[in-house]
Amino acid sequence: MSPNAFVRERKLPLPRLVAFLLNAPRAGLQAELDAFFDHALGSGEARPVSKSALCQARRQLRPDALRDLLVHSAQLFAAHSPVPTWHGRRVLALDGSTLRVPDGPECAEAFGGMNTASGRFRPLARASALFDVARGAFVDAALGGFAADERSLARGHLPHLEPQDLLLMDRGYPSREWFHELNALGVAFCARISERTWTAVGHFARGRRSDAVADLGTAATPLSLRLLRVKRPNGSRLVLVTNLFDEALSAEAFADLYRARWRIEEAFKLIKARLQVENWSGILPHTVTQDFYASLLRANCAAVLALAARPEDAAVSANTGLDAKGWRVRLNRTLALKSLRHYLPRLLLALDLAAVLDRLVERLRSPTAVERTRPDRSAPRRKGVRIADFHYAYKTA
């Protein structure tokens, strides 16, 4: 936060502070600090650092610094891990989510929120993320106010797109302005589009053709895009829009590609349910934003470890990695996340780096570290289901 921050010799300098935050402190801060110094650093002191010292150090760390680290981690990951592409393109998924933030006046003012059915105001934040599908890692993320729409937050991800990237989006993103912006930047995309809100799309969906070029713009600003229609196994139809006009890429190929977008939904579920990102380690917007980016950084570290243990899991299509019986075999990502507990700080601080890394990779290569699921399985999305709140006064023991 200032040039003089972290210049004095302390027990909690900047590298240790960042390593502590990435270790996902979800219990009481003092207990987490004691465990951090005991297990990660091997300290013999009974009480090396107080939680008051931690809070003072956190005030000096810009949350955007952790976002910069997230972007840097994704760039290093992409540079050192060749993975399969989709017809020569890296597949990225774009999506947003809503996060519950601490119920306090500071978060209510910083993020906004909404009134519940009972009339009580609930502070909420809006998150947006860009996700590398094959590697299972976050390329960039942003945390904004609840009133911010997904496209506004998504514009902050555009500098992180490369010429050979392909962007997958759900039906909440299509708009003429957004499509014009992506075309102007030369960004290839594939998105689900609603046939109810677009007249030309509705005519196409009810017609006989399954692949056509349509003008979705206006008389002043024409917008020629390709529309694709695919009948799904449950009888419903999926309508996609793309700015890739290669006839060698069929509608079925795009439909199979669009299924890969679901991995960003699973990634959000991973940080919410497994990393408990909404179980914040503080009540101020500053700490909430730090925790958000730290959770995504930890997920990226787990993705790196997972790819090192099972490089065959890196794929765009869901129908890969099948065993002899046709079951899909994948590394248990929850296990990969949990295996980093107390070890991640040692890796980040380069404490016995090679031995710790070899031990973790060997564990994840065990046959018991994989899980088998039926391919092409599906289930209707349950609406209205909410995970119980994490009460700040009752932290995990």
Helices and strands as residue ranges (DSSP letters): H 14-22, H 29-35, I 36-40, H 51-58, H 63-79, E 90-100, H 105-111, E 113-115, E 121-132, E 137-145, H 150-154, G 155-160, E 165-169, H 176-185, E 188-192, H 199-206, E 211-215, E 224-231, E 237-242, H 251-259, H 262-269, I 270-274, H 285-309, G 311-313, E 328-331, H 333-339, H 344-348, H 353-364, G 367-369, E 370-373
